[in-house]
């Protein structure tokens, strides 16, 4: 990892990565691919989203709906009308 906007450090890291032996590059690529599959797989994302929805709905049914600053802004009837 390099700091954002640090072009020399990024160039150095890229050269080091390119010069690694093939077995190390393959191992790193395999680990990176596995992390992406585990974290961003469609079924994993869908399951996480479903868990969030269930938690939100459970909170609302338990009287834990957001209030005050956390609540969604209320809309006035005048906001529903189209503006000229």
Secondary structure, 3 states (H helix, E strand, C coil): CCCCCCHHHHHHHHHHHHCCCHHHHHHHHHHHHHHHHHHHCHHHHHHHHHHHHHHHHHHHHCCCCCCHHHCCCCCCHHHHCCCC
